[in-house]
Amino acid sequence: MFKFLGKVAAEMRKVSWPTFNELVRKTVIVIVVVGILMLFCYAVDLGITAGIRRFSK
């Protein structure tokens, strides 16, 4: 078990961690893309709902 944890620690030292500015920039990009996809799915849902209501009368 200790050998495994030692290897994990050694691998974690090799990881290249993002800077704070990179982290903030990528987080903003993810939030914007999720918002755009959310609006797209909402618009498609409204269209499908309107189509079903129109043809079900």
C-alpha positions as CSV (number, residue, x, y, z in Angstrom):
1,M,0.0,0.0,0.0
2,F,2.8,2.4,0.9
3,K,4.6,1.6,-2.4
4,F,1.4,2.5,-4.3
5,L,1.0,5.8,-2.5
6,G,4.7,6.6,-3.1
7,K,4.1,6.0,-6.9
8,V,1.0,8.2,-6.8
9,A,3.0,11.0,-5.1
10,A,5.8,10.7,-7.7
11,E,3.2,10.9,-10.6
12,M,1.5,13.9,-9.0
13,R,4.8,15.7,-9.0
14,K,5.0,15.3,-12.8
15,V,1.6,16.9,-13.4
16,S,1.7,20.3,-15.0
17,W,-0.9,22.3,-13.0
18,P,-2.7,25.3,-14.7
19,T,-2.0,28.8,-13.5
20,F,-4.8,30.8,-11.9
21,N,-5.3,32.9,-15.1
22,E,-5.6,29.7,-17.2
23,L,-8.0,28.2,-14.7
24,V,-10.3,31.3,-14.7
25,R,-10.2,31.6,-18.5
26,K,-11.1,27.9,-19.1
27,T,-13.8,28.0,-16.4
28,V,-15.4,31.0,-18.1
29,I,-15.2,29.3,-21.5
30,V,-16.9,26.2,-20.1
31,I,-19.7,28.3,-18.5
32,V,-20.3,30.2,-21.7
33,V,-20.4,27.0,-23.8
34,V,-22.8,25.3,-21.4
35,G,-25.0,28.4,-21.5
36,I,-25.1,28.4,-25.3
37,L,-25.9,24.7,-25.4
38,M,-28.6,25.3,-22.8
39,L,-30.2,28.0,-24.9
40,F,-30.0,25.9,-28.0
41,C,-31.7,22.9,-26.3
42,Y,-34.4,25.2,-24.9
43,A,-35.1,26.6,-28.3
44,V,-35.3,23.1,-29.9
45,D,-37.6,22.0,-27.1
46,L,-39.9,25.0,-27.6
47,G,-40.0,24.2,-31.4
48,I,-40.8,20.5,-30.9
49,T,-43.4,21.3,-28.3
50,A,-45.1,23.9,-30.6
51,G,-45.0,21.4,-33.5
52,I,-46.6,18.7,-31.4
53,R,-49.3,21.0,-30.1
54,R,-50.0,22.3,-33.6
55,F,-50.4,18.8,-35.2
56,S,-52.2,17.2,-32.3
57,K,-55.2,19.5,-32.6
